[in-house]
Amino acid sequence: MDQHTENHAADSDDAPAAEPRLLAEEVVERLRDLIIQGELAPGVKLNERVLCERLRTSRTPVREAIKFLASEGLVELLPNRGAIVTPITAATVREMFVLLGALEALAGELACVNASDAEIAEIRALHYQMLAHHARGELSPYFRCNQQIHLQLIECAGNATLANTYRALNGHVRRARYMANLSQERWDHAVEEHQKILDALSRREGAVLAALLRSHLSNKMQVVLEALGEQMA
């Protein structure tokens, strides 16, 4: 075998090993988004053939994605019956938001101590972007900025274990929030809450920030519970 053939063979050996990993990661992300954004509703059976067609991929990465999302709790594996999107109940919503509120409150206290001025400035810039989306009535980009603010606040806490725990839970909370219809009044109030959160962080008032974050999450929980009640009625 000449050098060119050997190199070609080596490339061929490497490609199958790398491609499935990248493809599987992409499928996980896309399937997670479908679940979080409610396009695959709670309790819906996950049909592998349909998902393969929708995601334009083969069954192997779809199966891997389903197993991975089951480990995150977004998918429920049923013995000999395939998999479904994990149902959302009022009890689980309360549990998730209470825990998330406690995590964010702790993160707020830590961020007031550990965050650099530059990190707080980044959160302030995201806040102004969010205000612009609110003023234009752009809900989807508003939510993206909102999410970035909360995630950045968690990172500023400087506690990796807290951040990992938060990220594991946050997908469930994002999914629950997508179920809620945000009224203009509630949207305006949420923006006011965010302004107070930014002010407390800028002044590094840990106890105040913790209380504001708990209240903010509690208000979100009520909106989701109301929406859940309407859907179940």
N, C-alpha and C positions, 0 to 999 in steps of 0.2 A: 504494500500500500504506500503511495507517494505522500509527500507532506500535505499537499492540497486536500487529498482524500481524507487523511487523518484529521486535519483541521475541520473539514466539513462534518465528519462523523462526530467529532467532539461537540461541535455546535448543535448537531441533531440531538445528541444525548442531553445537552443542557436545556434545550428549549422546552421539552415536555415537562421537565422538573419545575421550571420557573413559571410557565404560562398558567397551569392550573391554580397555583397559589394566587396569582394576581386576579384571575377570573373569579375565584371563589370569594376573595375579599370584595370585589365589585358587586357580586351577587348579594352578599351579606348586606352591604350598604343599601342597595336598591330595595331589597326585600324589607329591611328594617324601616326604611322611609315609607314604604307602602303601608306598613302596619301602624307606624307612629302617626302618619297623616290621615289615617282612617280609611284609606282606599281599600284596605283589607280589614273589614270590621271585626270587632271582638266576637269570638265564637265561630267565625267562618272557617270552614274546612279548607286546608291548603292542598289543592290539587296539583301534583307535581307536573303533569302534562301541560296544564293551563299556565302554570308559572314559567315553564320552559319556553312556551310560545311568547308569553308576555315579556320575559326578560331576554329572549333570544339567546338561550344557552342550552346546554345539555342537562341531563338529570343529575349527574354527579355533583356539580357545584350547587345545584338547587337543594339536594339532600344535605350537603355539608352545611349550607346556609341555614336550613331549617333546624338542624341539630345545634348549631352555634347559637341561634336566637332562642332556642329552648333553654340553653344554659344561662341566657340573660333573663329568662322568664317571660319573654314576649310571645313565645310559642309554647303550646302544651302538646306533648307527645302522648297519644292514646294507644295503649297496647292493642296491636292487630287492627287498628282503625285509623292509622295515619296520624295527622297532626292538625291542630286548629290554632287560630289566633287566641291567645289567652283572654278569657272574658274579663270584663271590668265590672266590679260591684261597688256599691256605696262603701262597704266595709273596707275594701282594699284601697279605695281612693282616700279615705280618712287616714288609714295607716301610712300610706305613701306620703301624703302631704304633711302629716305631723312629723314624720321622720325627716323629710326634706327641710321643713322649717327649722328643726333643731340643728341640722347640719349647716344650713345657711347662717343661722344665728351665731353658731360657734365660728364659722368662717369669717363672719363680719367682725367679730371681736379680735380674731387673730390678724385679720387684714389691717385693722387699725394700728396694730403694733408692727407688723412685718412688711406691709406694702411700701414700695419705694414711691417717691413723688412721681416718677415717670410712669409707674403702673397705674397710679390713681389718675394721671393725666390721660392715659389710654382709655380708662373707663369713662372719663368725662367726655372724650371725643366720641365714643360709642353712644353715650347718652344723647349728645347733640344730633347724631345721625338718626337715632330713634325718634327724637322730637320732630325731625324733618319728615320722616315717614308718617308719623301720626298726623301732622298738619296736612299732609297730602292724602290722608285716608288710605295709605298703602299698608294693609294689614300683614301680608306675608313678609315683606322686608322688615317691617316693624318687629315682628316676632323673632326674626333672625338676629336683629340687633339686641333685642331683649334677652335672648338666649345667650348671646356672646357676653353681655354684661354680667349675667349671673355666673357664667363659667369663669370669666376673668376674675371675678370677686373670689371665687373658690380657689383659683390658682394663687391669688395674692396672699392667701392665708399661710402659705408656706408649709403645708402639711400634706404629704403625698398620700397617706392612708385616708385622710378625709376626702381628698380629691378623687381617689379611686372609688370610694364608697358612693360618693355623690354621683359620679358619672354612671355607675352601674344602676342607680335608681332613677336617674334623670330621664332615661328613655321612656319609662312607664309614665312619668308625670307629663312629659311632652305629649304622649299619646292621649292621656286623659284630657289635657287642655284643648287638643284639637276637636274634642267632642263638643266643647262649649261654644255657644254663640255669644260673642262679646258685643254687648250693647255699646252705643256711643258714650252713654253716661259712665258705664263701668270702665271703658277704655280711657276716658278722660281722667277718671279717678286713679287708674293704674299708673298713668303718666305722672300725676301729682305725687303718688307714693314713691316713684323712682327718683323724682327730684329730691325728696326728703332723704332717701337712701344715699344719693350722691353727696348731699350736703353733710350728712353725718360722717360719711367716709372721709370727706375732705377735711373735716375738723378732727378726724380720728377719735370720735366719740363711740367707743366700742359698745358700751351698754345700750346707748340710744340706737345704734345701728342694728344690734341684735334684736331689739324689740320691734323695730320697723320691719325687718326681714320676716320675723315670725308673723306679724300682722299681715304683711303682703302675701305670704303663702297661705294664710288662713282665708283671706279674701278670695284668692284664686280657687281654693278648695270649695268654697261655697258656690262659686259660679259653675264649677264642674259638677257638683252634686245636684244643682238645680237642673242642669242639662241632662244629667243621667236620669233623674226622676221623670223628666218630660219624655225621654226616649222609652222608658219602661212603662209609662202610663198607657 
